């Protein structure tokens, strides 16, 4: 096992399943202790914690609803209290409501914008108080910020596009402190939310040049690169891990 992140502490939102789970495990494999949040999947979060501990790393999970304007920031502070430091933050938790614009309710709009825009901002706001030289802020965006290949994605695409502005602005603001800020755009990834054998899978494969769904571990590998020393000269970047979906 490599230990390129040995001694560092990572905080991953939505770390109980899918891309977040893969990110939490990969960072632990690379040597980090990991705090992760979950909303509903307490049992799944406990399993991820156990798997991280089996790797010889410390792990801790806390419930935090991204729609709550306080919960994620409180979770950041709790993680710092638990581990004594913070080095890496990965904003992964997200919400998606798809459909025609005229069918989007105010509740739909609030949910998506609160979870996908406000929560990442508040998590980073809480985290930067604790990050030092070499700190890493990483968000999980979406290939739909570059190409919306099917109708019904206006709300979700808008919310994920906001992360581009956040990434670039914070990269400029925090660069003098030695903190990097980056964004990863996954394409169709085989998760419970969007399974490779689901009813919407074939059309997505059809517009992806590599002709397949990606794996959560493939997204996690890019996050790990950005989180480690090899990513120290990358900031303000949006990196696609999408099989060419947005090409």
VEXLUMMAR-399889 format. One record per residue: x, y, z of N, C-alpha, C, O in turn. Coordinates in steps of 0.05 Angstrom, whole numbers, padded with zeros to 5 digits, always signed. Atoms other than C-alpha are relative to their C-alpha. Last residue first. Layout:
N
XYZXYZXYZXYZ/...
This chain:
247
-00018-00006+00022-00323+00318-00526-00016+00013-00023-00005+00020-00044/+00003-00028+00006-00370+00322-00466+00017+00009-00024+00020+00033-00029/+00029-00008+00002-00382+00247-00462-00002+00029-00009-00019+00036-00025/+00004-00017+00024-00308+00232-00476-00028+00010-00004-00035+00021-00025/-00001+00017+00023-00304+00174-00427-00004+00015-00026-00011+00003-00047/+00027+00004+00011-00327+00222-00372+00000-00018-00025-00021-00019-00039/-00004+00029-00001-00271+00236-00324-00026-00012-00010-00042-00022+00005/+00022+00018+00007-00268+00310-00340+00010-00029+00002+00031-00036-00007/-00010+00023+00014-00220+00356-00303-00023-00020-00005-00037-00027+00014/+00023+00018+00002-00240+00426-00283+00009-00023-00018+00014-00020-00041/+00005+00017+00023-00179+00465-00260-00026-00015+00002-00035-00022+00024/+00019-00014+00017-00171+00524-00213-00008-00016-00025-00019-00005-00044/+00021-00015-00015-00110+00491-00184-00017+00016-00020-00008+00025-00041/+00026-00001+00014-00059+00440-00207-00020+00015+00017-00026+00006+00040/-00001-00023+00019+00013+00451-00184-00025+00001-00017-00025+00013-00039/-00004-00025-00014+00006+00408-00120+00002+00024-00019-00001+00047-00010/+00019-00020+00010-00027+00351-00156+00005+00027+00011-00012+00045+00009/-00002-00002+00029+00031+00302-00151-00020+00020-00011-00017+00028-00034/-00022-00018+00007+00034+00317-00076+00002+00004-00031+00012+00024-00040/-00028+00006-00008-00033+00284-00066+00020+00020-00009+00013+00041-00021/-00004-00002-00029-00105+00308-00066+00029-00004+00009+00037+00006+00030/+00002-00028-00008-00107+00321-00141+00005+00004+00030+00016+00025+00038/-00022-00015+00012-00082+00252-00156+00000+00029+00008+00021+00040+00015/-00025+00006-00015-00130+00222-00106+00024+00014-00011+00041+00023+00004/+00001-00015-00025-00189+00258-00139+00026-00005+00017+00037+00014+00028/-00006-00028+00007-00167+00230-00206-00001+00017+00025+00016+00035+00028/-00029-00001+00006-00164+00159-00178+00008+00029-00007+00030+00038+00000/-00016-00002-00024-00232+00168-00145+00030+00003-00005+00044+00016+00009/+00003-00028-00009-00265+00182-00212+00018+00004+00025+00032+00024+00027/-00014-00016+00020-00237+00116-00239-00002+00030+00007+00016+00045+00002/-00029+00001-00006-00257+00080-00174+00016+00017-00020+00037+00028-00013/-00006-00020-00021-00329+00102-00185+00030+00001+00006+00040+00023+00013/+00001+00011-00027-00327+00063-00250+00005+00021+00021+00020+00040+00016/-00024+00000-00016-00343+00093-00318-00005-00014+00027-00027-00019+00034/+00002-00016-00025-00401+00073-00362+00028-00001+00014+00043-00021+00011/+00006+00014-00026-00385+00047-00431-00003+00020+00022+00004+00043+00020/+00021+00019+00002-00381+00067-00504-00006-00016+00025-00017-00038+00023/-00011+00025-00009-00313+00101-00502-00021-00022+00002-00015-00045+00005/-00018+00012+00020-00343+00157-00545+00012-00027+00009+00016-00044-00008/-00026+00000-00013-00401+00169-00496+00020-00014-00019+00017-00038-00024/-00013-00026+00005-00464+00190-00533+00027+00002+00014+00038+00024+00016/+00001-00007+00028-00491+00119-00542+00013+00027-00006+00022+00031-00028/-00023+00013+00014-00469+00098-00473+00002+00009-00029+00024+00012-00040/-00024-00012-00010-00517+00150-00445+00025-00012-00012+00044+00002-00019/-00003-00026+00013-00574+00127-00490+00026+00014+00010+00039+00028-00006/-00008+00002+00028-00561+00055-00467+00002+00027-00014+00022+00031-00028/-00028+00005+00005-00561+00070-00392+00008+00000-00030+00028+00012-00037/-00011-00023+00015-00628+00104-00382+00029-00005-00008+00042+00014-00018/+00015-00007+00024-00666+00041-00364+00011+00023-00016+00005+00025-00040/+00026-00014-00005-00612+00017-00316-00014+00007-00026-00002+00005-00048/+00021+00017+00012-00557-00034-00331-00028+00011+00004-00048-00003+00003/-00007+00006+00027-00500+00015-00321-00019-00019-00014-00019-00021-00038/-00013+00025+00005-00533+00040-00258+00005-00005-00030-00011+00004-00047/+00000+00001+00029-00547+00114-00247+00014-00026-00010+00036-00025-00021/+00017-00022+00010-00564+00127-00174-00003-00001-00031-00023+00008-00042/+00028+00006-00006-00538+00059-00152-00019+00021-00011-00041+00015-00019/+00007-00002-00028-00473+00074-00187-00029-00008+00004-00043-00012-00015/+00017+00022-00009-00441+00060-00254-00003+00000+00030+00014-00010+00045/-00015+00017-00019-00414+00128-00275-00019-00022+00011-00042-00015+00018/+00017+00022-00010-00440+00167-00335+00017-00020+00016+00035-00033+00005/+00021+00006+00020-00392+00226-00339-00019-00021+00011-00022-00022+00035/+00005+00028+00009-00354+00252-00279-00020+00000-00023-00038+00017-00025/+00025+00004+00013-00331+00325-00276-00003-00029-00009+00008-00037-00029/+00000+00025+00016-00276+00336-00225-00028-00004-00012-00048-00004+00003/+00027+00011+00006-00265+00406-00197+00003-00024-00018+00018-00023-00038/+00004+00012+00026-00203+00437-00165-00028-00014-00002-00041-00018+00018/+00029+00004+00002-00180+00482-00109-00006-00010-00029+00000+00003-00048/+00010+00003+00027-00108+00484-00086-00030-00006+00000-00040-00017+00020/+00024+00018+00000-00085+00513-00020-00009-00001-00029-00013+00019-00042/-00009+00027+00007-00014+00543-00016-00022-00021-00001-00017-00045+00001/-00003+00015-00024-00038+00605+00021+00009-00029-00005+00011-00045+00013/-00022-00011-00016-00025+00650-00039+00004-00015+00027+00026-00013+00039/-00026+00007+00010-00069+00603-00079+00023+00011+00016+00042-00004+00021/-00015+00017-00019-00129+00613-00034+00027-00008-00009+00043-00020+00006/-00001-00011-00027-00163+00671-00069+00018-00015+00019+00032-00003+00035/-00014-00026+00000-00146+00653-00141+00003+00010+00029+00024+00021+00036/-00028+00005+00007-00164+00580-00131+00016+00026+00000+00039+00026+00010/-00014+00008-00024-00226+00603-00093+00029-00007-00006+00047-00003+00010/-00002-00022-00019-00252+00642-00152+00017-00007+00024+00034+00008+00033/-00018-00020+00011-00238+00587-00202+00005+00023+00019+00027+00032+00023/-00027+00011+00002-00270+00532-00161+00020+00021-00009+00042+00024+00003/-00011+00003-00027-00331+00572-00141+00029-00009-00001+00046+00001+00014/-00007-00027-00011-00343+00594-00212+00012-00001+00027+00031+00013+00033/-00023-00010+00016-00338+00522-00237+00008+00028+00010+00032+00033+00014/-00025+00009-00013-00382+00498-00179+00025+00009-00016+00046+00012-00005/-00008-00020-00020-00440+00540-00206+00027-00008+00013+00042+00010+00022/-00016-00021+00013-00442+00495-00267+00010+00021+00020+00031+00032+00017/-00028+00010+00002-00465+00438-00222+00018+00020-00014+00042+00022-00008/-00011+00002-00027-00528+00476-00202+00029-00009-00001+00046+00002+00013/-00004-00027-00011-00545+00498-00273+00015-00002+00027+00033+00013+00033/-00023-00011+00014-00536+00427-00300+00007+00028+00011+00030+00035+00015/-00025+00014-00009-00582+00399-00247+00024+00012-00013+00044+00017+00001/-00004-00006-00029-00637+00450-00259+00026-00012+00009+00043+00001+00022/-00007-00028-00005-00633+00447-00335+00007+00007+00028+00027+00020+00034/-00022-00003-00019-00628+00372-00343+00006+00028+00008+00028+00034+00018/+00008+00005-00028-00695+00354-00374+00022+00005+00021+00018+00000+00044/+00017-00021-00014-00674+00346-00446-00006-00007+00029-00004-00031+00037/+00028+00007+00000-00616+00301-00466-00016+00021+00014-00005+00036+00031/+00006+00016+00024-00543+00312-00486-00030-00007-00002-00039-00015-00023/+00025+00011-00009-00529+00368-00436-00012-00014-00024-00025-00002-00041/+00018+00010+00021-00456+00379-00452-00025-00012+00013-00023-00031+00028/-00012-00004+00026-00403+00418-00413-00019-00008-00023-00019+00004-00044/-00007-00028+00001-00437+00427-00345+00012+00007-00027+00012+00030-00035/+00022-00016+00010-00472+00361-00357+00006+00030+00001-00010+00046-00010/-00005-00004+00029-00405+00325-00349-00022+00017-00012-00019+00028-00034/+00014+00017+00018-00417+00335-00274+00007+00006-00029+00013+00029-00036/+00019-00014+00017-00385+00366-00213-00016-00020-00017-00026-00040-00007/+00009+00018+00021-00348+00332-00156-00023+00014-00015-00044+00019-00004/+00029+00004+00003-00312+00385-00116-00005-00020-00022+00010-00022-00041/+00008+00013+00025-00241+00386-00090-00030-00003-00001-00042-00012+00019/+00029-00002+00002-00208+00430-00038-00008-00011-00027+00002-00001-00047/+00012+00007+00025-00136+00411-00020-00031+00002+00003-00043-00009+00021/+00028+00007-00002-00091+00440+00034-00012-00005-00028-00004+00007-00048/+00005+00027+00011-00017+00440+00019-00028-00010+00003-00034-00033-00004/-00014+00005+00025-00002+00499+00064-00004-00029-00009-00001-00048+00007/-00026-00014+00002-00054+00502+00119+00012-00005-00028-00002-00013-00046/-00020+00009+00019-00127+00486+00123+00025+00016+00001+00025+00041+00003/-00017+00020-00012-00167+00498+00187+00022-00010-00019+00040-00024-00010/-00010-00010-00026-00205+00562+00173+00021-00019+00012+00036-00012+00030/-00023-00017+00005-00210+00540+00101+00011+00012+00026+00034+00020+00027/-00026+00015+00001-00255+00482+00122+00024+00019-00002+00045+00013+00010/-00008+00010-00026-00315+00522+00146+00028-00012+00000+00043-00009+00019/-00003-00023-00018-00320+00563+00083+00009-00009+00028+00026+00003+00040/-00026-00012+00005-00307+00501+00041+00005+00024+00019+00027+00028+00029/-00020+00019-00008-00365+00465+00073+00028+00011-00004+00045+00009+00014/-00002-00001-00029-00409+00526+00067+00021-00019+00011+00034-00013+00030/-00011-00026-00007-00395+00533-00008+00004+00001+00031+00025+00009+00040/-00029-00001+00005-00405+00459-00019+00013+00026+00008+00035+00026+00018/-00015+00018-00018-00472+00462+00018+00030-00001-00006+00046+00000+00012/-00004-00012-00026-00498+00523-00019+00017-00017+00018+00036-00008+00032/-00014-00026+00001-00487+00497-00089+00006+00011+00028+00029+00015+00035/-00021+00000+00020-00506+00424-00098+00016+00026-00001+00038+00026-00012/-00019+00022-00003-00547+00412-00035+00024+00003-00019+00047-00003-00011/-00010+00002-00027-00582+00479-00029+00022-00021+00003+00043-00017+00015/-00018-00022-00004-00589+00489-00104+00012-00001+00028+00036+00006+00032/-00023+00003+00017-00619+00420-00115+00021+00022+00005+00045+00017+00007/-00015+00024-00007-00666+00422-00056+00026-00001-00016+00048-00004-00005/-00013-00004-00026-00689+00494-00067+00018-00024+00007+00041-00020+00015/-00022-00020+00005-00704+00482-00141+00015+00004+00026+00040+00005+00026/-00021+00012+00016-00743+00419-00126+00023+00018-00003+00046+00010+00000/-00013+00019-00018-00783+00453-00071+00023-00014-00014+00044-00019-00003/-00018-00015-00017-00798+00511-00117+00015-00018+00019+00038-00012+00026/+00013-00015-00022-00827+00461-00165+00021+00016+00015+00045+00012+00012/-00017-00002-00024-00795+00440-00231-00014+00017+00021-00021+00041+00016/+00008+00019-00021-00849+00419-00280+00016+00002+00025+00010-00011+00045/+00026-00009-00010-00842+00479-00327-00011-00018+00022-00030-00011+00035/-00003-00024-00017-00768+00465-00333-00027+00008+00011-00028+00017+00034/+00004-00025+00014-00780+00395-00360+00000+00024+00019-00009+00022+00042/+00026-00003+00011-00751+00339-00317-00003+00027-00014+00015+00044-00012/+00001-00004+00029-00692+00319-00275-00029+00002-00010-00047-00010+00002/+00028+00002+00008-00682+00327-00201-00001+00007-00029+00006+00029-00037/+00007-00004+00027-00611+00313-00177-00030-00004-00004-00042-00024+00004/+00028+00006+00004-00580+00320-00109-00007+00006-00029+00003+00025-00040/+00015-00016+00020-00507+00319-00091-00029-00009-00001-00036-00031+00009/+00029+00003-00003-00456+00297-00039-00016+00017-00020-00009+00040-00024/+00010+00020+00018-00385+00298-00067-00031-00002+00001-00044-00007-00019/+00029-00005+00001-00351+00359-00037-00011-00019-00021-00009-00014-00045/+00012+00008+00025-00282+00331-00023-00030+00004+00002-00043-00011+00016/+00029+00000+00000-00242+00366+00031-00010-00007-00028-00002+00005-00047/+00013+00005+00026-00169+00351+00044-00030+00001+00004-00040-00012+00022/-00017-00005+00023-00122+00374+00099-00014-00001-00027-00006+00013-00045/+00015+00004+00025-00159+00377+00165+00018+00009-00023+00031+00030-00022/-00010-00015+00023-00131+00372+00236-00018-00005-00024-00036-00022-00023/-00020-00019-00008-00144+00345+00306+00012+00017-00023+00028+00034-00018/-00026+00008+00010-00179+00282+00283+00022+00020+00007+00046+00013+00004/-00005+00029-00002-00245+00284+00322+00029-00007-00008+00041-00023+00006/-00001+00008-00028-00247+00359+00334+00008-00029+00003+00022-00036+00022/-00025-00011-00010-00230+00372+00261+00003-00006+00029+00026-00012+00038/-00022+00016+00010-00285+00324+00241+00027+00011+00010+00044-00005+00017/-00001+00025-00016-00335+00358+00287+00023-00017-00010+00037-00030+00007/-00012-00007-00027-00318+00426+00256+00002-00025+00017+00021-00029+00032/-00028-00007+00004-00330+00398+00186+00013+00005+00027+00035-00005+00033/-00015+00025+00004-00395+00366+00209+00029+00004-00004+00046-00011+00005/-00003+00012-00027-00419+00433+00236+00015-00026-00002+00033-00032+00014/-00020-00016-00013-00407+00464+00167+00006-00011+00028+00029-00013+00037/-00026+00007+00011-00446+00407+00136+00023+00015+00013+00044+00004+00019/-00010+00027-00006-00505+00413+00182+00028-00006-00010+00044-00017+00004/-00019+00001-00022-00517+00488+00184+00015-00027+00001+00038-00028+00010/-00021-00021+00003-00553+00506+00120+00021-00001+00021+00042+00012+00018/+00000-00015-00025-00592+00439+00121+00023+00021-00002+00046+00013-00006/+00021-00020+00003-00602+00415+00049-00002+00018+00025-00015+00039+00024/-00010-00023+00015-00535+00380+00053-00021+00022-00004-00013+00044-00009/+00018-00006+00022-00562+00335+00108+00009+00025-00015+00009+00046-00003/+00002-00029+00007-00506+00313+00153-00016+00003-00025-00009-00007-00046/+00022-00007+00017-00500+00246+00189-00001+00030-00004+00001+00045+00015/+00020-00016-00013-00431+00232+00215-00022+00006-00019-00018+00011-00043/+00023-00008+00017-00378+00181+00198-00020+00016+00017-00024+00010+00040/+00023-00010-00016-00309+00169+00227-00021+00010-00019-00015+00022-00039/+00024-00008+00015-00246+00135+00203-00023+00007+00018-00024-00003+00041/+00023-00008-00016-00175+00123+00226-00023+00009-00018-00019+00019-00040/+00005-00029-00002-00130+00085+00180-00022+00006+00019-00040-00011+00024/-00018-00011-00019-00101+00015+00184-00003+00030+00004+00015+00043+00015/-00024-00009+00015-00133-00010+00120+00020+00012+00019+00042+00020+00011/-00014+00024+00008-00184-00048+00162+00025+00006-00016+00044-00011-00017/-00015+00009-00023-00203+00019+00192+00016-00025-00006+00038-00029+00005/-00022-00018-00003-00223+00043+00123+00018-00008+00024+00042-00008+00022/-00019+00007+00021-00265-00019+00112+00024+00018+00001+00047+00010-00004/-00014+00025-00007-00299-00009+00179+00021-00008-00021+00042-00017-00014/-00018-00005-00023-00315+00063+00164+00016-00025+00007+00040-00023+00011/-00023-00014+00011-00343+00043+00096+00020+00006+00022+00044+00003+00018/-00016+00019+00015-00388-00008+00130+00025+00013-00012+00047+00001-00011/-00015+00016-00019-00411+00043+00181+00017-00021-00014+00039-00026-00004/-00022-00017-00010-00430+00090+00124+00017-00015+00020+00041-00013+00020/-00021+00000+00021-00470+00034+00092+00024+00017+00009+00047+00010+00004/-00013+00027+00000-00508+00022+00157+00023+00000-00021+00044-00011-00016/-00017+00003-00024-00522+00097+00166+00015-00027-00001+00039-00028+00006/-00012+00027+00000-00546+00104+00094+00019-00003+00024+00043-00006+00020/+00019+00021-00006-00595+00163+00099+00014-00027+00007+00003-00043+00022/+00026-00010-00007-00554+00227+00099-00019-00022+00009-00031-00019+00031/+00021+00014+00014-00481+00210+00099-00026+00013+00008-00027+00028+00027/+00027-00005-00008-00417+00246+00118-00019-00018-00016-00012-00029-00037/+00019-00001+00022-00346+00222+00117-00028+00006+00010-00035+00000+00033/+00026-00005-00011-00284+00231+00159-00019+00002-00024-00013+00014-00044/+00023-00010+00015-00222+00198+00132-00024+00004+00017-00032-00014+00032/+00023+00005-00018-00151+00185+00156-00024+00014-00012-00021+00036-00024/+00015-00021-00016-00106+00189+00096-00019-00013+00020-00030-00034+00016/-00012-00007-00026-00054+00138+00073-00015+00019+00017-00007+00025+00039/-00024-00017+00004-00065+00126-00001+00011+00011+00026+00031+00026+00025/-00021+00018+00012-00112+00068+00013+00026+00016-00004+00048+00004-00002/-00010+00016-00022-00151+00117+00058+00022-00019-00010+00042-00023+00004/-00016-00018-00016-00157+00166+00000+00012-00015+00024+00035-00010+00032/-00025-00005+00013-00181+00109-00044+00019+00019+00016+00043+00014+00017/-00017+00024-00001-00233+00086+00006+00027+00005-00014+00048-00004-00003/-00008+00004-00028-00263+00156+00016+00020-00024+00002+00040-00022+00016/-00020-00020-00007-00263+00168-00059+00010-00004+00028+00035-00003+00033/-00025+00006+00014-00297+00102-00075+00022+00020+00007+00045+00012+00010/-00012+00023-00012-00350+00115-00022+00027-00007-00012+00047-00012+00002/-00011-00009-00026-00362+00185-00049+00013-00023+00015+00034-00020+00028/-00026-00014+00004-00368+00159-00120+00012+00008+00027+00036+00005+00030/-00006-00011+00026-00423+00110-00101+00028+00012-00002+00047+00002+00008/+00007+00016+00024-00439+00100-00028+00010+00014-00025+00017+00037-00025/+00010+00027-00008-00427+00123+00044-00005-00018-00024-00009-00042-00021/-00020+00020+00003-00382+00183+00029-00009-00028+00006+00008-00046+00009/+00014+00021+00015-00435+00235+00015+00018-00024-00004+00020-00035-00026/+00029+00000-00003-00387+00289+00037-00013-00021-00017-00003-00027-00039/+00014+00007+00024-00314+00270+00043-00030+00001+00005-00040-00014+00021/+00028-00002-00006-00267+00300+00095-00016-00003-00026-00012+00013-00044/+00019-00007+00021-00195+00280+00090-00028+00000+00010-00035-00015+00028/+00028+00006-00006-00141+00279+00143-00017+00011-00022-00015+00034-00030/+00020-00021+00008-00067+00276+00128-00028-00010+00006-00033-00034+00009/+00001-00022-00019-00014+00237+00165-00020+00021-00007-00024+00039+00009/-00003+00007-00027+00002+00191+00106+00001+00024+00018+00015+00044+00013/+00016-00019-00016-00025+00218+00041+00003-00005+00030-00014+00004+00046/-00007-00027+00009+00028+00186-00004-00016+00021+00016-00008+00045+00016/+00008-00017-00022+00022+00122+00036+00006+00029-00007+00017+00044+00010/-00014-00026+00000+00025+00069-00018-00010+00017+00023-00033+00013+00032/+00017-00024+00000+00000+00000+00000+00017+00025+00000+00036+00028+00016/
